[in-house]
Amino acid sequence: MDQTAPMDLIALRRLHVLPLDPGPAIRARDRMVVLSDLLALGYRVTNPEALTAATEEWLVQHNARLAELSSIRGGDVDYVPLFLGFPSDVPDDDTYFAKRIVAAVGNHLQWFPDGTTLENGLVIPDWLFDLKQFGADPVTQFQTPALWTDAVGKLSIRAEDAHTEWIDLTLVTRPELNERLTAWLNGLLQAKSSIKEALHDDLIAVLGHLGFASVDAAEVGNKENRALLLKTAWEAGDAEAVASIADTPTDLLRMFAALTGSDVSLAEPIKFSKMRRPQRRLVLRVLAGCSNLAEDLNRYRGLWLACARYIHPGEHRKLYPAVADTFRALAQGRLPTFASRTEALIEAREIAPLLDHLIDRPGVLARKVHELLSKFAAEADEVLDHLAMVASSVRSRRCWCCGRTSPRSTRRTAAPSSTCGGRSGCSRTPARDTSRPRRWPGSTRSWATRSRR
């Protein structure tokens, strides 16, 4: 098989598509063989005319594709039902359950001196169960080797079911295959739930084929999926991908947890592994680009103190002095945070530095506006002016003007508008009754007057 074969098999398994490379048409006889083999397995090709563009080399992988398609339908596994007469000959539920109770109690009290002894030690009296009608232990319903082997032999000579549940396959070109794989990859990573472990190998293979640039990392909101993406980039040695995907220091912690099999939720201590010098520089580079480094490190202080023993922030002080100083302050327990700075300015009643400080965090300013208006009544106009400057960038699920609630935005998307966008003549005014202008204590203008400005 050529290097495209793994992607072909993943496309079959996950997308039910058959990739092909356009070229001289294969013979009509070969096309009929391909279609008939697929039909025998229960697959229909939705666009068989595309086979006229297939090449002779495409037929080389035909047997591998058939094996994969057979495994998708379970053709590579022997299935044995509990009741060998299924589905037409199944015992009554109540009667069968009562017999199971009798068998369980009888074995516990050793009532059955005679009967067939199974591999698990249970004795099954012939008058209670006919083991020839079962493919597994009728009491525990677990498979036993002897009953399973006997059942496989009996089922092999049974006439097959004539009914077929068809699965549709589509022939696609390589560019279309890459488009479908990209959509599948982003769909998995952007899901709200974590990705099933059975899909990890295929996901990693597709990432290696398409590259990390094919992923819209800004839309990956689930912390486990984000950690898996970062882990894959780290193990692939793609420093640029790690730097672009890791948005916060906490993302790096979750990546380290995924790398060592620790708890990605960070509820438990993380096992860190040794890092090479380029890897340590990469971690420090990402940390240096984080805007809220002090707060993020302080949030998981214990984990970052443990991590510092592996990334050696002081070793690269010349390159990343702010990171080294932050870790030093973290270790000494005197790390200032945005919240502590805010409270200190409020306590000192320094309104101008306070507003300049809060304007960098529009959401925090919006949440504290009531407190500020209460404590700084004389400077209410100044507070409201600063709020008006950042109002458009405040994340809000409720429109300020009409009160409508919008769906929650995904992680790292642009801040949703605080208004409904002017629907139904709506304008950017607070969602309150402005027929009677309301004045804040100490303010010379009302909300309604301010909104018209």
N, C-alpha and C positions, 0 to 999 in steps of 0.2 A: 504493500500500500504506500501511496505517496504521503506527503506531509499534510495534505488536506483531509486525509481519511478520518482522523479523530473528530474534526468538525462535522464531517458528513454523518458520522454515527451519532453525535450529540444532536444534530439537526433532526435525524430520524427519531431519536428517543424523546426529545423534548418538544419539537415543533411539528413532527409528522410531515417533513418536507424531504424531497430527494434532490440534492444539489447535482448539477451537471455542468460540464464545460462545453460550450458550443464548439462545433467542428463538423467535419464530414459526417453525413448521416450514417448510422449503422444499418445493417441489412434489415429488411422487413421481417425475416425469419427471427433474427435476434430480438427485434422489438416484441414480437409475439411471445417469445420465450420469457422475456422479462415480465411482461404483463400477466402471463399465465402463472408464473411462479408467485407473483404478488397476490393474485386472486386465490391461489391455493392456500395462502396463509390468512386470507380474509381482508386483504387490502385492495382498495380501488384507487386508481390514478385519476385525478380530476381533470388533468390536461394531458392525455396520452399523446397528443400531436406534438408535444415538446420533445418527445423522444427522437424525432427526426433530426434534431440538432445535436444529439449525443455523439460521442466519439467512441472508437473501439477501445481506447484506454479506460473509458468509463465502465465497461463491462468487466474489467479486471476485479473491481471491488464488489461485484454482484453477489458473490457467495457470502462475503462479510456482511453486506447489507441484509441479506436474507436471514442470517444467523441473528443479527440484532433485532430485526422485525419479529422473528420467532420468539425471542426472549421477551419482547414487549408484550406479546400475547400469552406469555407463560408457557410457550412450547418447549422450553428447556427445563421445565420442572414437572415432576409427577405429582398430581393433586389427588388426594384420597379423601373422600367425604367421611364424616362420622358414620352415617348410615349408607351402606353400599347400595341400597335401593333408592336413594335420593335421585330425583325429586318425587317419583310416583309412589314409592313404598316407604313411608315414614311412620313410626309408631305414634300412638296418641300421646300428647304431651303429659297429661296427668298420670297416665299409667306408667310411662317411662320414668317420670320423676319419682313415683312411688317405689319402683323397682330399684332405682339408684339409692334411695334411703335404706331400703331393706339390705342391699348389698353392703353399704357402708357400715351400718350397725352390725350386720352379721359378721363382717370381717373384724370389726373392733372387739366383738364378744366371742370370736372364734366359733361361730355356729356351723361353719361349713367345712367338715372334714374331707369331703369329696368335691371335686371340681377342677377346673383348669386354672393353674397358677400363672399369672402374668409376670413379666419382668419386674414390675414394681412391687411384687409380693402379694397383690390382691388375689383372692380365690374367687372365681366366678362359677357358681353352680350351673350345670347345663339346663336345669329346669327354670332358672331365673333369666338368663340371657343366652341367645344363640350367637356365639362369637363369630360365626361365619357371615353374619349379617352386619358386622361392624368393621370399620377401618381404623378404629382407635379404642382405647379402654372405655367401655360403656359407662363406667362409674365416674372416673375422674375426667373423662373426655380428652385425656392426653394421649398422644400417639405412642405406641409401643412398637419396637422393631418387628416383632413377629407378625402382628396384625397388619402393620403397614405393608410389609413385603408381600404377604398373602393377598392383600387387597389390590396392590399394583398389578399382580398377575391376573386377577379376576377382571379388573377394569380394562386391561389391554386387549382382551378378546371381545369386549362389549362393542356393539355397533355404535359408531360415533353419531353425535347429534347432527342432524341435517341442517339445522338452523344456523345461520351465520350472522354475527353482528359485524357489519362492515366498518372498517376504518378508512377514512379518506386520506390519500397522500397527494402532495402537490409537487411537481417538478419546478425547480427554481434555478436561476442563474447564480453565479458567485456573488455579484453585487447585491442581488436581492436577498441572498442568504445572509450576507453581513448585516443588511438592514434588519432582517428578522431577528438575528442573534442579538443585535444591539437593543432592539425593543424588548426582547425576552430578558436580557441582562439587567436593563434599567428597571423593568417591571419587578424583578425579584428584589433588587437592592432597595427600591423605593417603597416596597410594601410596608405596611404598618406592623406586620408581624415578622418575627425572625425567620430566616431562611432554614428550611429543613436540612439536616445534616446530609441526607442522601443526595442533595443537589450541590453540595460544596465542591466536589471534584469537577463536575461539569462546569460550574460557574468559574472556578479558577482557570480551567482550560480555555474557556471562552475569553476571559480577561487577558490571558496570555496571547491569544490569537488577535483580538481586536485592539488591545492596549487600553490603558487606564483613561486615555483621552476620550474614549467612547462612553464613559460613565458621567452622568450629570451628578457629581458628588454633592452639589448644593441641595439636591432633593432627597438625599439619603438621610432620613430622620430617625429610623430605628437604631438604637445604640448598638445592638448586637450586629446588625448588618453593617454598620459603619466600622465597627471594630474588625469584622471579617475583611472588609475592603482594605483597611489600613494594614492588617496583618499580611494580606496577599501582596500588597505593594512593597512592604518592608522585606518580606522573604524573597521577592523578585529583585531586590536591590534597586528599586526605582525611587531614588531620593526625591525627585521632582514631584512624583505622584503623592508621596507621603506628605510633602510640604504643602501641596495644594489641597489635599483632602482633610488633613488635620486642622480643624478650625480653632480648637481650644486646647489648653493643656490636658483637660480631662479626656479629650479624644486620644491623646498619646497614652494616658494611663489605661484606657480600655484596650488599646492596641497591645500594650505590654501584657495585659491580662489574657488576651486571646492568644498571644504567642506562647505563653507558658501554661495555658489551660486553667488559668485562675478565673475567679468570678468577674464577669464583665460588668456586673452592676456595681462593682467596687465596694460591696458590703463586707468583704473579707480582705485580709492582707493579700498582696500580689507577690508572686514569685518573679523576681527579675533575673534575667540572664546577662552574662557578660557581653559587652558591646565593643566592637572595634572602634578605633579612633574616628573614622569617617561617620560611623553611626552615631557616636556621641556628638559630633559636630552638627549632624543633621537634627538631632533632638534639640540642641541648644539654639539652632537657627530657627526652628519652629517656635520655640518658647519666646525668642526675641521678637518675633512678629506678632505676638498676642497682645492685644490692647489692654486687657485686664489681668495681667500676669499675677500681680500680688494677690488679688482676690481669688483667682482660680487655684493658685498654689495653696493658699491658706484654707480653702475649702476641703482639701484632702491633704492636710499638713503631714500626717504620719506617712502616707504613701509617698509623698514627694521627698521627704527626708530619707526614706529608704532608697528611693530612686537616685538621689543625689550621690549615693555611694558608688553608683554604676556609671553615671554620666560625667562626673568630675567637673562641675561648673567652674570651679576656681582655676582649672588647668587652661581654660580658654578665656580668661578674663579680658585679654586684650581685644579679642574679637567680639565678645558679648559681655561687656562690663555690667550692663543693667541686669542681666540674668544672674551673673555671679553675685552682685550685691543683693538681689532679691532673695537668693538662696541663703546667703549669710544672715540676712535679717530674719528669714524664716526659721533658721536653726536657733537663733538667739531669742526668738519669741517676741520680736519687736517690729513685725511687719505691718506697715500702715496699709489700710484698705480704703476703698472708695467710701464705704459706709462709715468707717471710723472718722475719715476726714470730713464727711458731711455732718456728722453729729458734733464734731469739734467746732465747726464753723457756726452751726446753729447755737451751740452753747455760748460761743463768743459773740453771738449776735452781729456777725460781720456779713451783712446782706450782699454787698457787691461781690466779694470773693466767693460767697456761697452760690450765687446765681451763675457766675462764670464757671464754677466747678460743676454745677448740676446741668448746665446746658450741654455738656458732653454726653449726658445720659437722659435723653428726652423722656423716656418712660419713667425714670425715677423722679424727674421734675414734675411730671403729670401726677404721679401718685402722692407726692408730698405737697402739692399746691395748696390743699386745704390747711395743712399744718403751717405752711409758710404764711398764708394769709391771716391765720389766727395769731401767729407769734410776731409777724411784722406788718401789722395793720397800717402803719404809716407809710410803708413802702409797697402797698398793694398794687399801685400802678406799675411799678418797676417789675414786680413778680409776674403780673399778667402780661406785660410786654414780652418778657422772656418766654413765657408759655406760648404766646402767639407765634413767636419766632420758630418754635420747634413743633408746633401742633401737627403739622402735616406728616411728620416722621414718627409720630407716636403710634405704636402698635395698639390697635383697638379692635375688638370683635363687634363693637356696637357703633353704628354711625352716629356722629355727634349731632347731625341735623335731623334725621328721621327716626333714629332709634332702632333701625333694623339690625339684626344680628347676622353676621357673615360666618361661613365655615372657618374652622381653625386653619391657619396657614401652616405649611410645612416648614421644617427647619431651614434656616439660612436663606429663605426667600426674601424678596424685598418687602419692606414693611407695608402691610395692607393699608389702603387709604382709610382715613378716619371719617370719610363721608361716602355716600352712596354713588358719587360721581355725577350728581346733578339729575338723577332720574326724577321724573314727575315734577320738574321745576325746583328740585331741592337744591339749596345753596349751602355753602359752608358756614352754617350758624349753629350754635349749640342746640342740642335737642332738648329745649325747654320752652316754656311759654314766655315769649318775649313781648307779649302785648302789654305787660306791666314790667318795665325795666327794673332789674334787680341790681342793687348796688352792694358791693362788698364793703365791710367796715373800713373807713379811711380812703376809699377809692372815690375819685371825682367823676368817673364815667361808669355807665352801666355796661353789662354784657352786650345788650342789643346795640348800643352806640359803638362799642369796640368792634363788633362784627362788621358793621357797615364801613368802618375805616379800612 
